[in-house]
């Protein structure tokens, strides 16, 4: 199974929440009728940022999703100075989109990500005889 890294998961969350009609506050997720449900429920149609992250990890079949959710949330906070959970209970979709713009700009300009994405195991030097 492939190892997913925080910026990949957050990019999928951003894609899921780019539609304003898929944004909800006060609950992690709800169905199209506005009834609260689990983010992993097949009927879930609207999400807050944390619920969307739960849904993305579920849809990808990631084992131990809690670890990935914590890493992704921490990475988002490190880059933007804001927490994903801070957007969950307020009407702050505009602020969330502005924070995602900062995050995406960081991804595009990060030299480290171009060389080696975060949370990949460090590369080991390969030594060849005679060199």
Backbone as XML, in Angstrom:
<?xml version="1.0"?>
<chain id="A" units="angstrom">
  <residue number="1" name="UNK">
    <atom name="N" x="0.844" y="-1.183" z="0.000"/>
    <atom name="CA" x="0.000" y="0.000" z="0.000"/>
    <atom name="C" x="0.885" y="1.242" z="0.000"/>
  </residue>
  <residue number="2" name="UNK">
    <atom name="N" x="0.570" y="2.216" z="-0.839"/>
    <atom name="CA" x="1.415" y="3.407" z="-0.902"/>
    <atom name="C" x="1.330" y="4.233" z="0.376"/>
  </residue>
  <residue number="3" name="UNK">
    <atom name="N" x="2.407" y="4.929" z="0.655"/>
    <atom name="CA" x="2.451" y="5.831" z="1.805"/>
    <atom name="C" x="1.956" y="7.197" z="1.354"/>
  </residue>
  <residue number="4" name="UNK">
    <atom name="N" x="0.923" y="7.708" z="1.986"/>
    <atom name="CA" x="0.405" y="9.020" z="1.645"/>
    <atom name="C" x="1.039" y="10.044" z="2.565"/>
  </residue>
  <residue number="5" name="UNK">
    <atom name="N" x="1.319" y="11.185" z="2.023"/>
    <atom name="CA" x="1.955" y="12.231" z="2.799"/>
    <atom name="C" x="0.974" y="13.383" z="2.987"/>
  </residue>
  <residue number="6" name="UNK">
    <atom name="N" x="1.168" y="14.174" z="4.035"/>
    <atom name="CA" x="0.168" y="15.180" z="4.390"/>
    <atom name="C" x="-0.275" y="16.089" z="3.254"/>
  </residue>
  <residue number="7" name="UNK">
    <atom name="N" x="0.645" y="16.575" z="2.444"/>
    <atom name="CA" x="0.204" y="17.520" z="1.417"/>
    <atom name="C" x="-0.648" y="16.838" z="0.355"/>
  </residue>
  <residue number="8" name="UNK">
    <atom name="N" x="-0.471" y="15.544" z="0.132"/>
    <atom name="CA" x="-1.328" y="14.825" z="-0.819"/>
    <atom name="C" x="-2.753" y="14.715" z="-0.273"/>
  </residue>
  <residue number="9" name="UNK">
    <atom name="N" x="-2.856" y="14.384" z="0.999"/>
    <atom name="CA" x="-4.180" y="14.259" z="1.615"/>
    <atom name="C" x="-4.888" y="15.606" z="1.661"/>
  </residue>
  <residue number="10" name="UNK">
    <atom name="N" x="-4.160" y="16.655" z="2.017"/>
    <atom name="CA" x="-4.774" y="17.978" z="2.105"/>
    <atom name="C" x="-5.186" y="18.498" z="0.733"/>
  </residue>
  <residue number="11" name="UNK">
    <atom name="N" x="-4.456" y="18.132" z="-0.304"/>
    <atom name="CA" x="-4.863" y="18.522" z="-1.660"/>
    <atom name="C" x="-6.194" y="17.866" z="-2.020"/>
  </residue>
  <residue number="12" name="UNK">
    <atom name="N" x="-6.390" y="16.616" z="-1.592"/>
    <atom name="CA" x="-7.662" y="15.934" z="-1.847"/>
    <atom name="C" x="-8.793" y="16.563" z="-1.037"/>
  </residue>
  <residue number="13" name="UNK">
    <atom name="N" x="-8.490" y="16.981" z="0.187"/>
    <atom name="CA" x="-9.489" y="17.667" z="1.018"/>
    <atom name="C" x="-9.895" y="18.977" z="0.345"/>
  </residue>
  <residue number="14" name="UNK">
    <atom name="N" x="-8.921" y="19.714" z="-0.141"/>
    <atom name="CA" x="-9.196" y="20.989" z="-0.809"/>
    <atom name="C" x="-10.071" y="20.764" z="-2.029"/>
  </residue>
  <residue number="15" name="UNK">
    <atom name="N" x="-9.787" y="19.711" z="-2.762"/>
    <atom name="CA" x="-10.596" y="19.392" z="-3.937"/>
    <atom name="C" x="-12.036" y="19.068" z="-3.539"/>
  </residue>
  <residue number="16" name="UNK">
    <atom name="N" x="-12.189" y="18.321" z="-2.458"/>
    <atom name="CA" x="-13.521" y="17.954" z="-1.981"/>
    <atom name="C" x="-14.314" y="19.176" z="-1.515"/>
  </residue>
  <residue number="17" name="UNK">
    <atom name="N" x="-13.651" y="20.111" z="-0.863"/>
    <atom name="CA" x="-14.337" y="21.275" z="-0.290"/>
    <atom name="C" x="-14.353" y="22.494" z="-1.210"/>
  </residue>
  <residue number="18" name="UNK">
    <atom name="N" x="-13.847" y="22.357" z="-2.425"/>
    <atom name="CA" x="-13.832" y="23.505" z="-3.334"/>
    <atom name="C" x="-15.246" y="23.911" z="-3.761"/>
  </residue>
  <residue number="19" name="UNK">
    <atom name="N" x="-16.175" y="22.985" z="-3.692"/>
    <atom name="CA" x="-17.577" y="23.276" z="-4.002"/>
    <atom name="C" x="-18.248" y="23.831" z="-2.734"/>
  </residue>
  <residue number="20" name="UNK">
    <atom name="N" x="-18.763" y="25.066" z="-2.772"/>
    <atom name="CA" x="-19.361" y="25.648" z="-1.565"/>
    <atom name="C" x="-20.559" y="24.865" z="-1.038"/>
  </residue>
  <residue number="21" name="UNK">
    <atom name="N" x="-21.200" y="24.084" z="-1.878"/>
    <atom name="CA" x="-22.352" y="23.297" z="-1.436"/>
    <atom name="C" x="-21.946" y="22.022" z="-0.699"/>
  </residue>
  <residue number="22" name="UNK">
    <atom name="N" x="-20.656" y="21.746" z="-0.645"/>
    <atom name="CA" x="-20.164" y="20.581" z="0.100"/>
    <atom name="C" x="-19.597" y="20.985" z="1.454"/>
  </residue>
  <residue number="23" name="UNK">
    <atom name="N" x="-19.778" y="22.236" z="1.848"/>
    <atom name="CA" x="-19.255" y="22.768" z="3.114"/>
    <atom name="C" x="-20.357" y="22.749" z="4.155"/>
  </residue>
  <residue number="24" name="UNK">
    <atom name="N" x="-20.026" y="22.275" z="5.365"/>
    <atom name="CA" x="-20.974" y="22.267" z="6.475"/>
    <atom name="C" x="-20.237" y="22.677" z="7.745"/>
  </residue>
  <residue number="25" name="UNK">
    <atom name="N" x="-20.948" y="23.249" z="8.684"/>
    <atom name="CA" x="-20.359" y="23.596" z="9.977"/>
    <atom name="C" x="-21.162" y="22.946" z="11.092"/>
  </residue>
  <residue number="26" name="UNK">
    <atom name="N" x="-20.515" y="22.796" z="12.244"/>
    <atom name="CA" x="-21.202" y="22.258" z="13.410"/>
    <atom name="C" x="-21.176" y="20.746" z="13.526"/>
  </residue>
  <residue number="27" name="UNK">
    <atom name="N" x="-20.950" y="20.050" z="12.429"/>
    <atom name="CA" x="-20.839" y="18.583" z="12.427"/>
    <atom name="C" x="-19.728" y="18.209" z="11.448"/>
  </residue>
  <residue number="28" name="UNK">
    <atom name="N" x="-19.195" y="17.011" z="11.591"/>
    <atom name="CA" x="-18.152" y="16.567" z="10.658"/>
    <atom name="C" x="-18.701" y="16.351" z="9.258"/>
  </residue>
  <residue number="29" name="UNK">
    <atom name="N" x="-19.933" y="15.847" z="9.183"/>
    <atom name="CA" x="-20.527" y="15.574" z="7.868"/>
    <atom name="C" x="-22.046" y="15.492" z="7.995"/>
  </residue>
  <residue number="30" name="UNK">
    <atom name="N" x="-22.699" y="15.680" z="6.870"/>
    <atom name="CA" x="-24.138" y="15.466" z="6.811"/>
    <atom name="C" x="-24.509" y="14.999" z="5.411"/>
  </residue>
  <residue number="31" name="UNK">
    <atom name="N" x="-25.698" y="14.419" z="5.296"/>
    <atom name="CA" x="-26.155" y="13.953" z="3.987"/>
    <atom name="C" x="-26.729" y="15.130" z="3.202"/>
  </residue>
  <residue number="32" name="UNK">
    <atom name="N" x="-27.195" y="14.873" z="2.005"/>
    <atom name="CA" x="-27.686" y="15.960" z="1.148"/>
    <atom name="C" x="-28.918" y="16.640" z="1.727"/>
  </residue>
  <residue number="33" name="UNK">
    <atom name="N" x="-29.617" y="15.979" z="2.646"/>
    <atom name="CA" x="-30.784" y="16.574" z="3.301"/>
    <atom name="C" x="-30.435" y="17.391" z="4.526"/>
  </residue>
  <residue number="34" name="UNK">
    <atom name="N" x="-29.139" y="17.444" z="4.887"/>
    <atom name="CA" x="-28.705" y="18.202" z="6.052"/>
    <atom name="C" x="-28.716" y="17.421" z="7.347"/>
  </residue>
  <residue number="35" name="UNK">
    <atom name="N" x="-28.959" y="16.105" z="7.283"/>
    <atom name="CA" x="-28.965" y="15.269" z="8.481"/>
    <atom name="C" x="-27.541" y="14.842" z="8.821"/>
  </residue>
  <residue number="36" name="UNK">
    <atom name="N" x="-27.102" y="15.061" z="10.080"/>
    <atom name="CA" x="-25.743" y="14.682" z="10.456"/>
    <atom name="C" x="-25.496" y="13.179" z="10.253"/>
  </residue>
  <residue number="37" name="UNK">
    <atom name="N" x="-24.279" y="12.868" z="9.819"/>
    <atom name="CA" x="-23.875" y="11.475" z="9.659"/>
    <atom name="C" x="-22.361" y="11.387" z="9.799"/>
  </residue>
  <residue number="38" name="UNK">
    <atom name="N" x="-21.856" y="10.179" z="9.847"/>
    <atom name="CA" x="-20.413" y="9.984" z="9.922"/>
    <atom name="C" x="-19.785" y="10.364" z="8.580"/>
  </residue>
  <residue number="39" name="UNK">
    <atom name="N" x="-18.567" y="10.937" z="8.594"/>
    <atom name="CA" x="-17.913" y="11.291" z="7.335"/>
    <atom name="C" x="-17.665" y="10.089" z="6.428"/>
  </residue>
  <residue number="40" name="UNK">
    <atom name="N" x="-17.580" y="8.896" z="7.018"/>
    <atom name="CA" x="-17.321" y="7.688" z="6.229"/>
    <atom name="C" x="-18.598" y="7.063" z="5.663"/>
  </residue>
  <residue number="41" name="UNK">
    <atom name="N" x="-19.744" y="7.615" z="6.053"/>
    <atom name="CA" x="-21.023" y="7.099" z="5.568"/>
    <atom name="C" x="-21.162" y="7.378" z="4.079"/>
  </residue>
  <residue number="42" name="UNK">
    <atom name="N" x="-21.671" y="6.404" z="3.353"/>
    <atom name="CA" x="-21.832" y="6.538" z="1.900"/>
    <atom name="C" x="-22.754" y="7.695" z="1.534"/>
  </residue>
  <residue number="43" name="UNK">
    <atom name="N" x="-23.669" y="8.071" z="2.429"/>
    <atom name="CA" x="-24.615" y="9.165" z="2.142"/>
    <atom name="C" x="-24.040" y="10.546" z="2.447"/>
  </residue>
  <residue number="44" name="UNK">
    <atom name="N" x="-22.870" y="10.605" z="3.077"/>
    <atom name="CA" x="-22.277" y="11.901" z="3.421"/>
    <atom name="C" x="-22.026" y="12.717" z="2.155"/>
  </residue>
  <residue number="45" name="UNK">
    <atom name="N" x="-22.517" y="13.954" z="2.149"/>
    <atom name="CA" x="-22.398" y="14.798" z="0.963"/>
    <atom name="C" x="-21.756" y="16.149" z="1.269"/>
  </residue>
  <residue number="46" name="UNK">
    <atom name="N" x="-21.781" y="16.549" z="2.544"/>
    <atom name="CA" x="-21.215" y="17.829" z="2.960"/>
    <atom name="C" x="-20.286" y="17.571" z="4.134"/>
  </residue>
  <residue number="47" name="UNK">
    <atom name="N" x="-19.195" y="18.335" z="4.197"/>
    <atom name="CA" x="-18.171" y="18.082" z="5.207"/>
    <atom name="C" x="-17.612" y="19.384" z="5.754"/>
  </residue>
  <residue number="48" name="UNK">
    <atom name="N" x="-17.068" y="19.309" z="6.981"/>
    <atom name="CA" x="-16.192" y="20.368" z="7.437"/>
    <atom name="C" x="-14.769" y="19.887" z="7.140"/>
  </residue>
  <residue number="49" name="UNK">
    <atom name="N" x="-13.732" y="20.704" z="7.327"/>
    <atom name="CA" x="-12.390" y="20.268" z="6.933"/>
    <atom name="C" x="-11.909" y="18.975" z="7.588"/>
  </residue>
  <residue number="50" name="UNK">
    <atom name="N" x="-12.182" y="18.793" z="8.868"/>
    <atom name="CA" x="-11.748" y="17.559" z="9.531"/>
    <atom name="C" x="-12.556" y="16.369" z="9.013"/>
  </residue>
  <residue number="51" name="UNK">
    <atom name="N" x="-13.854" y="16.545" z="8.836"/>
    <atom name="CA" x="-14.679" y="15.478" z="8.276"/>
    <atom name="C" x="-14.230" y="15.097" z="6.879"/>
  </residue>
  <residue number="52" name="UNK">
    <atom name="N" x="-13.840" y="16.099" z="6.077"/>
    <atom name="CA" x="-13.350" y="15.817" z="4.726"/>
    <atom name="C" x="-12.045" y="15.028" z="4.779"/>
  </residue>
  <residue number="53" name="UNK">
    <atom name="N" x="-11.178" y="15.352" z="5.732"/>
    <atom name="CA" x="-9.917" y="14.612" z="5.884"/>
    <atom name="C" x="-10.182" y="13.166" z="6.297"/>
  </residue>
  <residue number="54" name="UNK">
    <atom name="N" x="-11.156" y="12.966" z="7.195"/>
    <atom name="CA" x="-11.552" y="11.606" z="7.586"/>
    <atom name="C" x="-12.074" y="10.853" z="6.362"/>
  </residue>
  <residue number="55" name="UNK">
    <atom name="N" x="-12.907" y="11.516" z="5.566"/>
    <atom name="CA" x="-13.474" y="10.871" z="4.375"/>
    <atom name="C" x="-12.386" y="10.493" z="3.364"/>
  </residue>
  <residue number="56" name="UNK">
    <atom name="N" x="-11.436" y="11.395" z="3.146"/>
    <atom name="CA" x="-10.351" y="11.126" z="2.199"/>
    <atom name="C" x="-9.534" y="9.918" z="2.642"/>
  </residue>
  <residue number="57" name="UNK">
    <atom name="N" x="-9.174" y="9.860" z="3.922"/>
    <atom name="CA" x="-8.391" y="8.706" z="4.393"/>
    <atom name="C" x="-9.201" y="7.423" z="4.275"/>
  </residue>
  <residue number="58" name="UNK">
    <atom name="N" x="-10.497" y="7.501" z="4.512"/>
    <atom name="CA" x="-11.367" y="6.327" z="4.388"/>
    <atom name="C" x="-11.462" y="5.877" z="2.933"/>
  </residue>
  <residue number="59" name="UNK">
    <atom name="N" x="-11.709" y="6.820" z="2.022"/>
    <atom name="CA" x="-11.851" y="6.477" z="0.605"/>
    <atom name="C" x="-10.583" y="5.874" z="0.023"/>
  </residue>
  <residue number="60" name="UNK">
    <atom name="N" x="-9.434" y="6.300" z="0.546"/>
    <atom name="CA" x="-8.163" y="5.763" z="0.065"/>
    <atom name="C" x="-7.801" y="4.439" z="0.742"/>
  </residue>
  <residue number="61" name="UNK">
    <atom name="N" x="-8.590" y="4.036" z="1.734"/>
    <atom name="CA" x="-8.330" y="2.776" z="2.427"/>
    <atom name="C" x="-7.049" y="2.799" z="3.239"/>
  </residue>
  <residue number="62" name="UNK">
    <atom name="N" x="-6.736" y="3.943" z="3.807"/>
    <atom name="CA" x="-5.494" y="4.099" z="4.562"/>
    <atom name="C" x="-5.631" y="3.420" z="5.923"/>
  </residue>
  <residue number="63" name="UNK">
    <atom name="N" x="-4.703" y="2.504" z="6.232"/>
    <atom name="CA" x="-4.721" y="1.912" z="7.573"/>
    <atom name="C" x="-4.237" y="2.945" z="8.590"/>
  </residue>
  <residue number="64" name="UNK">
    <atom name="N" x="-4.702" y="2.861" z="9.808"/>
    <atom name="CA" x="-4.361" y="3.819" z="10.867"/>
    <atom name="C" x="-4.606" y="5.263" z="10.425"/>
  </residue>
  <residue number="65" name="UNK">
    <atom name="N" x="-5.832" y="5.582" z="10.020"/>
    <atom name="CA" x="-6.078" y="6.931" z="9.495"/>
    <atom name="C" x="-5.836" y="8.034" z="10.517"/>
  </residue>
  <residue number="66" name="UNK">
    <atom name="N" x="-5.967" y="7.729" z="11.801"/>
    <atom name="CA" x="-5.779" y="8.750" z="12.831"/>
    <atom name="C" x="-4.390" y="9.372" z="12.729"/>
  </residue>
  <residue number="67" name="UNK">
    <atom name="N" x="-3.392" y="8.535" z="12.498"/>
    <atom name="CA" x="-2.011" y="9.026" z="12.388"/>
    <atom name="C" x="-1.877" y="9.996" z="11.210"/>
  </residue>
  <residue number="68" name="UNK">
    <atom name="N" x="-2.479" y="9.648" z="10.086"/>
    <atom name="CA" x="-2.409" y="10.503" z="8.907"/>
    <atom name="C" x="-3.188" y="11.800" z="9.111"/>
  </residue>
  <residue number="69" name="UNK">
    <atom name="N" x="-4.304" y="11.716" z="9.807"/>
    <atom name="CA" x="-5.110" y="12.908" z="10.083"/>
    <atom name="C" x="-4.325" y="13.867" z="10.977"/>
  </residue>
  <residue number="70" name="UNK">
    <atom name="N" x="-3.676" y="13.334" z="11.999"/>
    <atom name="CA" x="-2.891" y="14.171" z="12.907"/>
    <atom name="C" x="-1.712" y="14.806" z="12.167"/>
  </residue>
  <residue number="71" name="UNK">
    <atom name="N" x="-0.997" y="14.009" z="11.355"/>
    <atom name="CA" x="0.145" y="14.543" z="10.610"/>
    <atom name="C" x="-0.293" y="15.631" z="9.629"/>
  </residue>
  <residue number="72" name="UNK">
    <atom name="N" x="-1.374" y="15.377" z="8.905"/>
    <atom name="CA" x="-1.848" y="16.338" z="7.916"/>
    <atom name="C" x="-2.316" y="17.624" z="8.583"/>
  </residue>
  <residue number="73" name="UNK">
    <atom name="N" x="-3.026" y="17.496" z="9.697"/>
    <atom name="CA" x="-3.493" y="18.677" z="10.426"/>
    <atom name="C" x="-2.314" y="19.491" z="10.955"/>
  </residue>
  <residue number="74" name="UNK">
    <atom name="N" x="-1.312" y="18.803" z="11.479"/>
    <atom name="CA" x="-0.125" y="19.485" z="12.007"/>
    <atom name="C" x="0.642" y="20.181" z="10.886"/>
  </residue>
  <residue number="75" name="UNK">
    <atom name="N" x="0.735" y="19.553" z="9.733"/>
    <atom name="CA" x="1.443" y="20.148" z="8.598"/>
    <atom name="C" x="0.711" y="21.398" z="8.119"/>
  </residue>
  <residue number="76" name="UNK">
    <atom name="N" x="-0.615" y="21.334" z="8.043"/>
    <atom name="CA" x="-1.414" y="22.493" z="7.650"/>
    <atom name="C" x="-1.192" y="23.643" z="8.638"/>
  </residue>
  <residue number="77" name="UNK">
    <atom name="N" x="-1.185" y="23.320" z="9.929"/>
    <atom name="CA" x="-0.999" y="24.343" z="10.952"/>
    <atom name="C" x="0.399" y="24.947" z="10.870"/>
  </residue>
  <residue number="78" name="UNK">
    <atom name="N" x="1.397" y="24.120" z="10.616"/>
    <atom name="CA" x="2.777" y="24.608" z="10.515"/>
    <atom name="C" x="2.911" y="25.606" z="9.368"/>
  </residue>
  <residue number="79" name="UNK">
    <atom name="N" x="2.279" y="25.323" z="8.251"/>
    <atom name="CA" x="2.399" y="26.176" z="7.067"/>
    <atom name="C" x="1.552" y="27.439" z="7.189"/>
  </residue>
  <residue number="80" name="UNK">
    <atom name="N" x="0.316" y="27.307" z="7.655"/>
    <atom name="CA" x="-0.623" y="28.439" z="7.642"/>
    <atom name="C" x="-0.738" y="29.167" z="8.977"/>
  </residue>
  <residue number="81" name="UNK">
    <atom name="N" x="-0.354" y="28.518" z="10.063"/>
    <atom name="CA" x="-0.535" y="29.101" z="11.389"/>
    <atom name="C" x="-1.954" y="28.942" z="11.912"/>
  </residue>
  <residue number="82" name="UNK">
    <atom name="N" x="-2.775" y="28.190" z="11.184"/>
    <atom name="CA" x="-4.175" y="27.968" z="11.563"/>
    <atom name="C" x="-4.436" y="26.475" z="11.674"/>
  </residue>
  <residue number="83" name="UNK">
    <atom name="N" x="-5.438" y="26.107" z="12.457"/>
    <atom name="CA" x="-5.773" y="24.691" z="12.590"/>
    <atom name="C" x="-6.973" y="24.346" z="11.724"/>
  </residue>
  <residue number="84" name="UNK">
    <atom name="N" x="-6.980" y="23.117" z="11.195"/>
    <atom name="CA" x="-8.149" y="22.659" z="10.441"/>
    <atom name="C" x="-9.387" y="22.647" z="11.321"/>
  </residue>
  <residue number="85" name="UNK">
    <atom name="N" x="-9.213" y="22.230" z="12.579"/>
    <atom name="CA" x="-10.348" y="22.147" z="13.497"/>
    <atom name="C" x="-10.960" y="23.520" z="13.755"/>
  </residue>
  <residue number="86" name="UNK">
    <atom name="N" x="-10.177" y="24.578" z="13.620"/>
    <atom name="CA" x="-10.679" y="25.927" z="13.833"/>
    <atom name="C" x="-11.726" y="26.349" z="12.819"/>
  </residue>
  <residue number="87" name="UNK">
    <atom name="N" x="-11.784" y="25.656" z="11.691"/>
    <atom name="CA" x="-12.753" y="25.984" z="10.652"/>
    <atom name="C" x="-14.022" y="25.142" z="10.757"/>
  </residue>
  <residue number="88" name="UNK">
    <atom name="N" x="-14.088" y="24.259" z="11.722"/>
    <atom name="CA" x="-15.172" y="23.278" z="11.757"/>
    <atom name="C" x="-16.497" y="23.799" z="12.294"/>
  </residue>
  <residue number="89" name="UNK">
    <atom name="N" x="-16.469" y="24.731" z="13.196"/>
    <atom name="CA" x="-17.701" y="25.161" z="13.846"/>
    <atom name="C" x="-18.066" y="26.611" z="13.565"/>
  </residue>
  <residue number="90" name="UNK">
    <atom name="N" x="-17.448" y="27.187" z="12.560"/>
    <atom name="CA" x="-17.770" y="28.574" z="12.239"/>
    <atom name="C" x="-18.050" y="28.703" z="10.750"/>
  </residue>
  <residue number="91" name="UNK">
    <atom name="N" x="-18.704" y="29.765" z="10.412"/>
    <atom name="CA" x="-18.974" y="30.060" z="9.001"/>
    <atom name="C" x="-17.725" y="30.714" z="8.415"/>
  </residue>
  <residue number="92" name="UNK">
    <atom name="N" x="-16.680" y="29.943" z="8.243"/>
    <atom name="CA" x="-15.408" y="30.533" z="7.854"/>
    <atom name="C" x="-14.848" y="29.914" z="6.572"/>
  </residue>
  <residue number="93" name="UNK">
    <atom name="N" x="-15.706" y="29.571" z="5.647"/>
    <atom name="CA" x="-15.232" y="28.964" z="4.413"/>
    <atom name="C" x="-14.295" y="29.907" z="3.664"/>
  </residue>
  <residue number="94" name="UNK">
    <atom name="N" x="-14.596" y="31.202" z="3.687"/>
    <atom name="CA" x="-13.738" y="32.183" z="3.010"/>
    <atom name="C" x="-12.340" y="32.192" z="3.638"/>
  </residue>
  <residue number="95" name="UNK">
    <atom name="N" x="-12.268" y="32.149" z="4.966"/>
    <atom name="CA" x="-10.975" y="32.100" z="5.651"/>
    <atom name="C" x="-10.251" y="30.789" z="5.353"/>
  </residue>
  <residue number="96" name="UNK">
    <atom name="N" x="-11.007" y="29.706" z="5.293"/>
    <atom name="CA" x="-10.414" y="28.405" z="4.977"/>
    <atom name="C" x="-9.790" y="28.438" z="3.582"/>
  </residue>
  <residue number="97" name="UNK">
    <atom name="N" x="-10.509" y="28.978" z="2.608"/>
    <atom name="CA" x="-9.992" y="29.044" z="1.243"/>
    <atom name="C" x="-8.745" y="29.921" z="1.173"/>
  </residue>
  <residue number="98" name="UNK">
    <atom name="N" x="-8.726" y="31.015" z="1.936"/>
    <atom name="CA" x="-7.536" y="31.869" z="1.975"/>
    <atom name="C" x="-6.353" y="31.104" z="2.578"/>
  </residue>
  <residue number="99" name="UNK">
    <atom name="N" x="-6.617" y="30.330" z="3.630"/>
    <atom name="CA" x="-5.552" y="29.520" z="4.239"/>
    <atom name="C" x="-5.071" y="28.444" z="3.267"/>
  </residue>
  <residue number="100" name="UNK">
    <atom name="N" x="-5.994" y="27.841" z="2.526"/>
    <atom name="CA" x="-5.595" y="26.833" z="1.536"/>
    <atom name="C" x="-4.763" y="27.470" z="0.423"/>
  </residue>
  <residue number="101" name="UNK">
    <atom name="N" x="-5.069" y="28.704" z="0.053"/>
    <atom name="CA" x="-4.256" y="29.399" z="-0.939"/>
    <atom name="C" x="-2.816" y="29.559" z="-0.446"/>
  </residue>
  <residue number="102" name="UNK">
    <atom name="N" x="-2.668" y="29.924" z="0.828"/>
    <atom name="CA" x="-1.333" y="30.033" z="1.432"/>
    <atom name="C" x="-0.647" y="28.671" z="1.411"/>
  </residue>
  <residue number="103" name="UNK">
    <atom name="N" x="-1.384" y="27.647" z="1.770"/>
    <atom name="CA" x="-0.832" y="26.293" z="1.819"/>
    <atom name="C" x="-0.392" y="25.838" z="0.428"/>
  </residue>
  <residue number="104" name="UNK">
    <atom name="N" x="-1.235" y="26.054" z="-0.577"/>
    <atom name="CA" x="-0.910" y="25.630" z="-1.943"/>
    <atom name="C" x="0.283" y="26.421" z="-2.475"/>
  </residue>
  <residue number="105" name="UNK">
    <atom name="N" x="0.341" y="27.706" z="-2.156"/>
    <atom name="CA" x="1.493" y="28.510" z="-2.574"/>
    <atom name="C" x="2.766" y="27.941" z="-1.956"/>
  </residue>
  <residue number="106" name="UNK">
    <atom name="N" x="2.683" y="27.555" z="-0.700"/>
    <atom name="CA" x="3.836" y="26.942" z="-0.031"/>
    <atom name="C" x="4.263" y="25.668" z="-0.765"/>
  </residue>
  <residue number="107" name="UNK">
    <atom name="N" x="3.290" y="24.840" z="-1.143"/>
    <atom name="CA" x="3.621" y="23.594" z="-1.830"/>
    <atom name="C" x="4.316" y="23.861" z="-3.162"/>
  </residue>
  <residue number="108" name="UNK">
    <atom name="N" x="3.859" y="24.886" z="-3.869"/>
    <atom name="CA" x="4.432" y="25.185" z="-5.178"/>
    <atom name="C" x="5.835" y="25.765" z="-5.080"/>
  </residue>
  <residue number="109" name="UNK">
    <atom name="N" x="6.136" y="26.439" z="-3.983"/>
    <atom name="CA" x="7.431" y="27.088" z="-3.857"/>
    <atom name="C" x="8.408" y="26.337" z="-2.966"/>
  </residue>
  <residue number="110" name="UNK">
    <atom name="N" x="7.964" y="25.291" z="-2.325"/>
    <atom name="CA" x="8.822" y="24.559" z="-1.394"/>
    <atom name="C" x="9.881" y="23.758" z="-2.138"/>
  </residue>
  <residue number="111" name="UNK">
    <atom name="N" x="11.128" y="24.110" z="-1.916"/>
    <atom name="CA" x="12.231" y="23.371" z="-2.546"/>
    <atom name="C" x="12.318" y="21.971" z="-1.959"/>
  </residue>
  <residue number="112" name="UNK">
    <atom name="N" x="12.019" y="21.856" z="-0.681"/>
    <atom name="CA" x="12.092" y="20.542" z="-0.042"/>
    <atom name="C" x="11.116" y="19.565" z="-0.688"/>
  </residue>
  <residue number="113" name="UNK">
    <atom name="N" x="9.893" y="20.025" z="-0.988"/>
    <atom name="CA" x="8.906" y="19.137" z="-1.585"/>
    <atom name="C" x="9.309" y="18.714" z="-2.989"/>
  </residue>
  <residue number="114" name="UNK">
    <atom name="N" x="9.992" y="19.593" z="-3.684"/>
    <atom name="CA" x="10.427" y="19.233" z="-5.023"/>
    <atom name="C" x="11.528" y="18.177" z="-4.971"/>
  </residue>
  <residue number="115" name="UNK">
    <atom name="N" x="12.358" y="18.249" z="-3.934"/>
    <atom name="CA" x="13.447" y="17.280" z="-3.802"/>
    <atom name="C" x="12.973" y="15.989" z="-3.156"/>
  </residue>
  <residue number="116" name="UNK">
    <atom name="N" x="12.282" y="16.122" z="-2.065"/>
    <atom name="CA" x="11.841" y="14.951" z="-1.309"/>
    <atom name="C" x="10.621" y="15.322" z="-0.483"/>
  </residue>
  <residue number="117" name="UNK">
    <atom name="N" x="9.465" y="14.742" z="-0.773"/>
    <atom name="CA" x="8.253" y="15.085" z="-0.024"/>
    <atom name="C" x="8.387" y="14.776" z="1.462"/>
  </residue>
  <residue number="118" name="UNK">
    <atom name="N" x="7.674" y="15.524" z="2.308"/>
    <atom name="CA" x="7.753" y="15.283" z="3.749"/>
    <atom name="C" x="7.263" y="13.898" z="4.128"/>
  </residue>
  <residue number="119" name="UNK">
    <atom name="N" x="7.813" y="13.392" z="5.214"/>
    <atom name="CA" x="7.446" y="12.104" z="5.807"/>
    <atom name="C" x="7.860" y="10.888" z="4.988"/>
  </residue>
  <residue number="120" name="UNK">
    <atom name="N" x="8.590" y="11.091" z="3.911"/>
    <atom name="CA" x="9.186" y="9.927" z="3.261"/>
    <atom name="C" x="10.395" y="9.545" z="4.089"/>
  </residue>
  <residue number="121" name="UNK">
    <atom name="N" x="10.706" y="8.255" z="4.157"/>
    <atom name="CA" x="11.917" y="7.880" z="4.880"/>
    <atom name="C" x="13.131" y="8.531" z="4.224"/>
  </residue>
  <residue number="122" name="UNK">
    <atom name="N" x="14.140" y="8.903" z="5.006"/>
    <atom name="CA" x="15.312" y="9.532" z="4.400"/>
    <atom name="C" x="15.978" y="8.581" z="3.404"/>
  </residue>
  <residue number="123" name="UNK">
    <atom name="N" x="16.478" y="9.167" z="2.358"/>
    <atom name="CA" x="17.170" y="8.348" z="1.366"/>
    <atom name="C" x="18.520" y="7.935" z="1.916"/>
  </residue>
  <residue number="124" name="UNK">
    <atom name="N" x="18.874" y="6.731" z="1.628"/>
    <atom name="CA" x="20.175" y="6.235" z="2.091"/>
    <atom name="C" x="21.169" y="6.358" z="0.971"/>
  </residue>
  <residue number="125" name="UNK">
    <atom name="N" x="22.364" y="6.738" z="1.373"/>
    <atom name="CA" x="23.423" y="6.857" z="0.378"/>
    <atom name="C" x="23.785" y="5.465" z="-0.129"/>
  </residue>
  <residue number="126" name="UNK">
    <atom name="N" x="24.021" y="5.387" z="-1.408"/>
    <atom name="CA" x="24.427" y="4.130" z="-2.011"/>
    <atom name="C" x="25.902" y="4.250" z="-2.345"/>
  </residue>
  <residue number="127" name="UNK">
    <atom name="N" x="26.678" y="3.372" z="-1.776"/>
    <atom name="CA" x="28.121" y="3.397" z="-2.022"/>
    <atom name="C" x="28.481" y="2.264" z="-2.951"/>
  </residue>
  <residue number="128" name="UNK">
    <atom name="N" x="29.266" y="2.594" z="-3.958"/>
    <atom name="CA" x="29.707" y="1.571" z="-4.893"/>
    <atom name="C" x="31.205" y="1.381" z="-4.718"/>
  </residue>
  <residue number="129" name="UNK">
    <atom name="N" x="31.614" y="0.157" z="-4.886"/>
    <atom name="CA" x="33.051" y="-0.119" z="-4.763"/>
    <atom name="C" x="33.801" y="0.617" z="-5.852"/>
  </residue>
  <residue number="130" name="UNK">
    <atom name="N" x="34.958" y="1.134" z="-5.467"/>
    <atom name="CA" x="35.822" y="1.794" z="-6.424"/>
    <atom name="C" x="35.466" y="3.230" z="-6.681"/>
  </residue>
  <residue number="131" name="UNK">
    <atom name="N" x="34.544" y="3.783" z="-5.941"/>
    <atom name="CA" x="34.180" y="5.194" z="-6.144"/>
    <atom name="C" x="34.297" y="5.967" z="-4.877"/>
  </residue>
</chain>
